[in-house]
Amino acid sequence: MYKRGLKLWSCNTDFYYEEAKKLYNQGIFDYIELYVVPETLETLPKWKELRTLSICDKEQGERYSQTPSPLVGEGWGEGYKKATHFYTKQALEYSKELRKNQTDAEKILWYYLRNRQLNNMKFRRQEAIGSYVADFVCYENKLIIELDGGGHIEPKQAEHDNKRDAFLNKNGFKVIRIYNTEVYKNIEGVLEYILNSVKVDPSPLTPLPQGARETACIDTPDLTTLSQGAGKTGIPFIIHNAHFAQGFNLAKQEKTERNREIYEQTKQFADELNAEYIIFHGGIDGDIRETAIQLALFNEPRAIIENKPFVALPGTMGGKFCRGYNIDEIKLVMDTAGCGFCLDFGHAICAANSLKLDVYKYCNDFLQLKPNMYHLTDLKDITSPYDSHLHLGTGQLDFNKIFTMIPNNSYITFETIKSSKENLDDFAQDMKFINNYEIS
């Protein structure tokens, strides 16, 4: 099965908000990819409702609840709820500061953990949980990694650590602690120890790295079951940063200041919606090296770069050249910025047409970059250099070939046009179309 995404714009809360709740409750899609238009921060509270509400089963009357329960061992206080857990305002603010001021050991370990590099495990860094901030968290495996300096052997600090770990244990997390020196001297051993820590067999396959220590996990219910209301949790989000049409162009040095302003707005959406990825375009004209440098300076661990056609749409974008149209340009950005990759099949086919190359081979070649996710629509003309965003099955795309390229359990955002401002029935039909191609 695939993880199916609905593409919406941040300014469109009036059109599709209620429809999105209904279709998600019916299992039609699995996440929203939200395109953040600049200067639309006033819509963020509305989108946060979709991210944090407990969406109940249809049999229960489409009921929605925002009331959270406190974490085990914590009072109500001034608390907030993400889809995965609760946290205090103080912990959230502290986590933001820690992300800006990583230690050298944290930077090194994050280099190896980010973008699912370690056994496809999704880690988050400096994550607020209750009144604490965890260095690295993998929610899928309920694992927390703490990097400690020499001060953690002091009695007072050790007592604090024990109290903190006991709280996290009671909420279902396994906590492992590794000294900074091990990260500097034995990173391979550290990574293997992390992998061994999530295995069912409690005995490690290799010796514990010197300086690493572990606390046991108490078998308690998952934090996500503590929220009131039955049924599904809030809708997950992936964020799509604005591009050239909204004044964002990473390929131009003179756009640096405005690019940063737009990114900061996008980042606020991503932070508050707990988004897994932020998708960026490479820009128009300019220099792909400038794209890579500016994206790297954002220091954004959720960043992924999307491939583009060779030429931009005429009219709105002037038919100018796009950056990130081929493997070499995308790879340069990925290597420089340390980001992931979103493969857009329509864009790849358009670029292949401009370059007079085989369209499906051109798409398949991009797979060597190991995409984090995919974009998909149908195409009116399979030989055109311009994208058309048609509904699935209404154009010339050979989906038998396309779906053989997409691994099972992949994120796929369907960027098809919206034929109505009253409902999303056409999108629901697109989702039914792909049922024949999904891998069970």
C-alpha positions as MATLAB code, in Angstrom:
seq = 'MYKRGLKLWSCNTDFYYEEAKKLYNQGIFDYIELYVVPETLETLPKWKELRTLSICDKEQGERYSQTPSPLVGEGWGEGYKKATHFYTKQALEYSKELRKNQTDAEKILWYYLRNRQLNNMKFRRQEAIGSYVADFVCYENKLIIELDGGGHIEPKQAEHDNKRDAFLNKNGFKVIRIYNTEVYKNIEGVLEYILNSVKVDPSPLTPLPQGARETACIDTPDLTTLSQGAGKTGIPFIIHNAHFAQGFNLAKQEKTERNREIYEQTKQFADELNAEYIIFHGGIDGDIRETAIQLALFNEPRAIIENKPFVALPGTMGGKFCRGYNIDEIKLVMDTAGCGFCLDFGHAICAANSLKLDVYKYCNDFLQLKPNMYHLTDLKDITSPYDSHLHLGTGQLDFNKIFTMIPNNSYITFETIKSSKENLDDFAQDMKFINNYEIS';
ca = [
       0.000    0.000    0.000;
       1.057    3.594   -0.639;
       0.766    6.620    1.655;
      -1.508    8.850   -0.386;
      -1.322   12.629   -0.109;
      -3.823   15.404   -0.845;
      -2.297   18.653   -2.144;
      -3.900   21.847   -0.766;
      -2.877   25.495   -0.555;
      -2.534   27.333    2.760;
      -4.932   30.030    1.585;
      -7.702   27.510    0.805;
      -9.180   26.820    4.237;
     -12.536   28.200    3.094;
     -12.845   25.767    0.174;
     -11.666   22.312    1.242;
     -11.283   22.277    5.022;
     -14.428   20.306    5.875;
     -14.012   18.081    2.812;
     -10.518   17.139    3.931;
     -11.789   16.059    7.361;
     -14.500   13.949    5.759;
     -12.254   12.182    3.238;
      -9.503   11.525    5.777;
     -12.062    9.968    8.107;
     -13.133    7.689    5.234;
      -9.549    6.575    4.620;
      -9.362    8.237    1.173;
      -5.944    9.806    1.853;
      -3.210    9.576    4.495;
      -1.695   13.059    4.739;
      -1.999   16.625    3.432;
       0.791   18.278    1.471;
       0.215   21.942    2.225;
       1.610   24.497   -0.200;
       2.426   27.522    1.959;
       1.647   30.768    0.195;
       3.611   33.733    1.675;
       1.753   36.013    4.075;
      -0.886   33.412    5.024;
       0.165   32.834    8.640;
      -3.323   33.834    9.767;
      -4.582   30.497    8.358;
      -2.175   28.426   10.469;
      -4.486   28.001   13.515;
      -7.133   26.513   11.241;
      -4.693   23.983    9.760;
      -3.453   23.159   13.255;
      -6.962   22.019   14.094;
      -6.636   19.322   11.426;
      -3.232   18.339   12.829;
      -4.262   18.083   16.474;
      -7.932   17.098   16.496;
      -8.911   13.529   17.315;
     -10.916   12.578   14.233;
     -13.553   10.084   15.290;
     -15.099    7.198   13.388;
     -17.976    7.926   11.052;
     -20.301    5.793   13.226;
     -19.736    8.244   16.072;
     -21.236   11.124   14.154;
     -18.137   12.851   12.748;
     -17.284   14.091   16.273;
     -14.078   16.063   16.868;
     -12.299   16.647   20.184;
      -9.407   18.923   21.094;
      -9.177   18.088   24.803;
      -5.827   16.474   25.677;
      -4.948   14.264   28.628;
      -1.796   14.907   30.638;
       1.232   12.676   30.299;
       1.798   10.059   32.965;
       3.485   11.768   35.884;
       2.634   15.289   34.678;
      -0.164   17.628   35.697;
      -2.300   19.521   33.195;
      -0.339   22.751   33.585;
       0.217   24.790   30.432;
       0.331   21.876   28.008;
      -0.068   21.357   24.261;
      -0.668   18.293   22.105;
       1.061   17.073   18.956;
      -0.158   14.017   17.074;
       2.376   11.919   18.985;
       2.579   13.365   22.495;
       2.048   16.299   24.837;
       4.525   18.980   25.823;
       4.768   22.132   27.906;
       5.246   25.611   26.514;
       8.563   25.936   28.343;
       9.885   22.681   26.860;
       8.848   23.762   23.361;
      10.667   27.080   23.632;
      13.767   25.378   25.029;
      13.735   22.805   22.211;
      13.777   25.601   19.630;
      16.849   27.125   21.268;
      18.635   23.769   21.399;
      18.034   23.165   17.675;
      19.794   26.442   16.925;
      22.751   25.580   19.170;
      23.611   21.938   18.566;
      26.741   20.539   20.169;
      29.442   19.109   17.912;
      28.516   15.566   18.967;
      24.845   16.213   18.146;
      25.757   17.564   14.716;
      27.815   14.463   13.937;
      25.152   11.982   15.052;
      22.384   13.951   13.322;
      24.350   13.694   10.062;
      23.914    9.909   10.248;
      20.329    9.841   11.573;
      18.607   12.463    9.402;
      16.453   11.623    6.373;
      15.932    7.985    7.490;
      19.533    7.047    6.723;
      19.759    4.540    9.588;
      17.613    1.510    8.747;
      14.834    3.815    7.450;
      14.161    4.997   11.031;
      12.624    8.474   11.270;
      14.346   10.543   13.972;
      13.491   14.001   15.258;
      16.007   16.156   17.106;
      15.528   18.257   20.241;
      11.917   17.161   20.684;
       9.730   18.510   23.487;
       8.076   15.678   25.453;
       6.227   16.607   28.615;
       8.422   19.117   30.447;
      11.620   17.651   28.988;
      13.536   17.893   25.698;
      14.934   14.685   24.175;
      18.069   14.876   22.014;
      16.818   12.411   19.371;
      13.484   10.574   19.183;
      12.226    7.786   16.922;
       8.481    7.512   17.562;
       8.074    4.415   15.391;
      10.363    2.458   17.706;
       9.650    4.459   20.891;
      13.390    5.106   21.191;
      15.116    8.155   22.703;
      18.862    8.787   22.321;
      20.613   11.102   24.773;
      24.164   12.370   24.231;
      25.941   13.116   27.504;
      29.046   15.058   28.421;
      31.223   14.408   31.446;
      28.950   16.448   33.702;
      26.319   13.711   33.681;
      28.357   11.609   36.119;
      27.908   14.240   38.839;
      25.433   13.010   41.527;
      22.993   15.903   41.170;
      22.861   15.615   37.369;
      22.629   11.823   37.552;
      19.644   12.131   39.897;
      17.950   14.488   37.430;
      18.677   12.084   34.553;
      17.190    9.154   36.473;
      13.995   11.089   37.235;
      13.734   12.195   33.598;
      14.317    8.683   32.240;
      11.752    7.213   34.642;
       9.145    9.648   33.318;
       9.932    8.754   29.701;
       9.954    5.024   30.515;
       6.483    5.278   32.038;
       5.281    6.779   28.782;
       6.564    3.854   26.744;
       9.967    5.123   25.604;
      13.240    3.248   25.772;
      16.096    5.620   26.629;
      19.710    4.995   25.721;
      22.536    7.303   26.787;
      25.817    7.663   24.892;
      28.770    9.805   25.876;
      29.933   12.452   23.411;
      33.414   10.916   23.226;
      31.967    7.737   21.697;
      30.430    9.782   18.870;
      33.807   11.351   18.134;
      35.846    8.129   18.339;
      33.481    5.260   17.477;
      30.538    6.439   15.361;
      30.126    3.036   13.671;
      29.832    1.341   17.070;
      27.330    3.961   18.187;
      25.140    3.425   15.123;
      25.228   -0.356   15.539;
      24.334   -0.005   19.203;
      21.335    2.161   18.244;
      20.168   -0.512   15.794;
      20.613   -3.254   18.385;
      18.569   -1.203   20.854;
      15.395   -1.580   18.767;
      15.733   -5.338   18.215;
      13.358   -7.720   19.988;
      16.264   -9.743   21.371;
      17.368   -7.845   24.499;
      20.966   -9.043   24.247;
      23.051   -6.840   21.907;
      24.755   -8.453   18.926;
      27.877   -6.448   19.646;
      29.280   -5.108   22.912;
      27.856   -1.871   24.247;
      30.117    1.041   23.233;
      32.255    2.306   26.072;
      30.399    5.176   27.698;
      26.951    4.012   26.547;
      24.288    3.148   29.080;
      20.680    2.123   28.913;
      17.426    2.312   30.861;
      14.695   -0.264   30.602;
      11.362    0.473   28.916;
       8.264   -0.094   31.018;
       5.431   -1.651   29.042;
       2.774    1.083   29.066;
       0.248    2.253   26.456;
       1.385    4.421   23.558;
       1.033    8.159   24.234;
      -1.256    8.551   21.229;
      -3.921    6.492   23.050;
      -4.116    9.000   25.892;
      -6.029   11.664   23.958;
      -9.788   11.774   24.424;
     -11.983   10.685   21.550;
     -11.847    7.498   19.506;
     -10.756    6.834   15.951;
      -7.910    8.345   13.965;
      -5.457   10.918   15.217;
      -5.089   14.307   13.505;
      -4.114   14.546    9.860;
      -0.327   14.424    9.231;
       1.232   17.166    7.101;
       4.046   17.579    4.616;
       4.873   21.195    3.753;
       5.617   22.569    0.289;
       7.551   25.829    0.261;
       6.480   28.598   -2.139;
       8.294   28.825   -5.478;
       8.997   31.274   -8.302;
       5.386   32.372   -8.850;
       5.322   33.662   -5.241;
       8.726   35.367   -5.426;
      10.906   32.527   -4.079;
      13.971   31.759   -6.210;
      16.928   29.975   -4.622;
      18.932   30.185   -7.853;
      19.340   33.981   -7.632;
      21.730   35.532   -5.100;
      19.847   38.835   -5.140;
      16.767   36.984   -3.829;
      18.564   35.735   -0.712;
      16.847   38.047    1.771;
      13.345   37.499    0.402;
      13.964   33.743    0.164;
      14.854   33.700    3.857;
      11.706   35.680    4.764;
       9.482   33.246    2.871;
      11.270   30.218    4.296;
      10.800   31.478    7.871;
       7.042   31.624    7.287;
       7.113   28.116    5.813;
       9.175   26.886    8.746;
       6.570   28.161   11.186;
       3.920   26.081    9.414;
       6.223   23.042    9.442;
       7.090   23.449   13.128;
       3.549   23.898   14.364;
       2.096   21.197   12.098;
       4.909   18.798   13.048;
       5.623   18.190    9.348;
       7.962   15.417    8.285;
       9.298   17.145    5.158;
       9.537   20.607    3.597;
       9.706   20.497   -0.215;
      11.720   23.110   -2.114;
      12.040   23.975   -5.813;
      15.449   24.776   -7.284;
      14.452   28.113   -8.807;
      14.345   29.714  -12.266;
      17.413   30.711  -14.326;
      20.306   31.656  -12.046;
      22.840   29.068  -10.887;
      22.175   25.647   -9.347;
      25.211   26.160   -7.094;
      23.486   29.202   -5.628;
      20.415   27.032   -5.038;
      22.517   24.508   -3.167;
      24.267   27.125   -1.029;
      21.106   28.987   -0.028;
      19.288   25.767    0.861;
      22.276   24.600    2.913;
      22.264   27.891    4.847;
      18.686   27.234    5.965;
      20.109   24.285    7.939;
      16.698   22.642    7.580;
      16.778   18.900    8.453;
      13.348   18.301    6.860;
      14.323   19.771    3.468;
      13.847   17.785    0.271;
      14.475   19.125   -3.232;
      11.978   18.480   -6.061;
      13.057   17.949   -9.669;
      11.638   20.348  -12.267;
      10.929   20.473  -16.022;
      13.662   21.915  -18.241;
      11.573   24.953  -19.185;
       9.044   26.747  -16.982;
       5.424   27.283  -17.939;
       5.028   30.173  -20.414;
       3.108   33.221  -19.268;
       3.205   32.997  -15.456;
       6.888   32.060  -15.456;
       7.969   33.415  -18.812;
       9.144   30.131  -20.286;
      12.482   30.488  -18.490;
      14.779   27.619  -17.553;
      14.226   25.663  -14.339;
      16.978   24.608  -11.970;
      16.966   20.994  -10.835;
      15.786   19.432  -14.090;
      18.350   16.620  -14.218;
      20.104   14.158  -11.900;
      23.379   16.097  -11.762;
      21.712   19.313  -10.549;
      19.554   17.520   -7.992;
      22.526   15.527   -6.700;
      24.591   18.706   -6.307;
      21.879   20.220   -4.113;
      21.449   17.020   -2.093;
      25.190   16.694   -1.462;
      25.660   20.372   -0.566;
      22.561   20.880    1.582;
      22.326   17.351    2.968;
      18.675   17.213    1.922;
      16.377   14.517    0.573;
      14.626   14.240   -2.790;
      11.058   14.342   -4.121;
      10.635   12.750   -7.558;
       7.942   14.452   -9.618;
       7.138   12.116  -12.533;
       5.369   14.772  -14.595;
       8.308   17.154  -14.282;
      10.788   14.417  -15.193;
       8.819   13.506  -18.306;
       8.610   17.168  -19.367;
      12.376   17.553  -18.938;
      12.999   14.389  -20.944;
      10.865   15.753  -23.778;
      12.877   18.994  -23.853;
      16.097   16.988  -23.957;
      14.778   14.481  -26.556;
      15.257   11.518  -24.203;
      13.171    8.435  -23.426;
      10.636    9.646  -20.858;
      10.263    6.515  -18.740;
      13.970    5.774  -18.683;
      14.575    9.374  -17.573;
      12.147    8.818  -14.663;
      13.728    5.497  -13.786;
      17.220    7.009  -13.736;
      16.141    9.383  -10.955;
      15.501    6.385   -8.688;
      19.240    6.103   -8.015;
      18.821    9.180   -5.798;
      16.484    7.173   -3.512;
      13.510    9.567   -3.358;
      11.903   10.271    0.000;
       8.543   10.777   -1.721;
       6.849   11.200   -5.115;
       4.521   13.612   -6.954;
       2.111   12.275   -9.544;
      -0.564   13.499  -11.985;
      -1.615   12.467  -15.477;
      -0.379   14.265  -18.608;
      -2.453   15.634  -21.468;
       0.416   15.208  -23.932;
       3.171   12.687  -23.158;
       5.479   14.500  -25.609;
       5.036   18.033  -24.204;
       7.708   19.985  -22.272;
       4.924   21.444  -20.069;
       3.107   19.802  -17.155;
      -0.713   19.621  -17.162;
      -1.813   18.099  -13.773;
      -4.722   16.047  -15.160;
      -6.754   13.589  -13.116;
      -5.440   10.043  -13.160;
      -6.523    7.996  -16.156;
      -7.634   11.017  -18.201;
      -4.334   11.564  -20.026;
      -1.545    9.621  -21.736;
       0.607    8.464  -18.804;
       1.337    4.723  -18.650;
       0.639    3.961  -14.988;
       1.662    0.330  -15.379;
       5.211    1.588  -15.941;
       5.038    4.346  -13.344;
       3.873    2.221  -10.418;
       6.559   -0.394  -11.002;
       9.047    2.379  -10.127;
       7.408    3.341   -6.810;
       8.274    1.122   -3.825;
       5.605   -0.139   -1.481;
       4.727    2.169    1.459;
       6.019    5.277   -0.345;
       4.596    8.775    0.133;
       2.820    9.883   -3.063;
       1.196   13.298   -3.324;
      -1.411   13.463   -6.102;
      -1.172   16.996   -7.477;
      -4.227   16.772   -9.692;
      -6.294   19.859  -10.475;
      -9.333   20.630   -8.321;
     -12.420   20.774  -10.530;
     -14.690   22.159   -7.814;
     -14.486   24.562   -4.888;
     -17.428   22.783   -3.257;
     -15.999   19.269   -2.851;
     -13.062   16.927   -3.472;
     -15.017   14.232   -5.311;
     -12.591   14.277   -8.245;
      -9.669   13.635   -5.898;
     -11.572   10.725   -4.343;
     -11.934    9.278   -7.845;
      -8.180    9.622   -8.360;
      -7.613    7.581   -5.218;
      -9.949    4.857   -6.418;
      -8.041    4.747   -9.706;
      -4.769    3.773   -8.042;
      -6.255    0.832   -6.118;
      -5.448   -1.482   -9.011;
      -1.778   -0.533   -8.827;
      -1.162   -0.642   -5.072;
       1.126   -3.328   -3.743;
      -0.505   -5.344   -0.984;
];
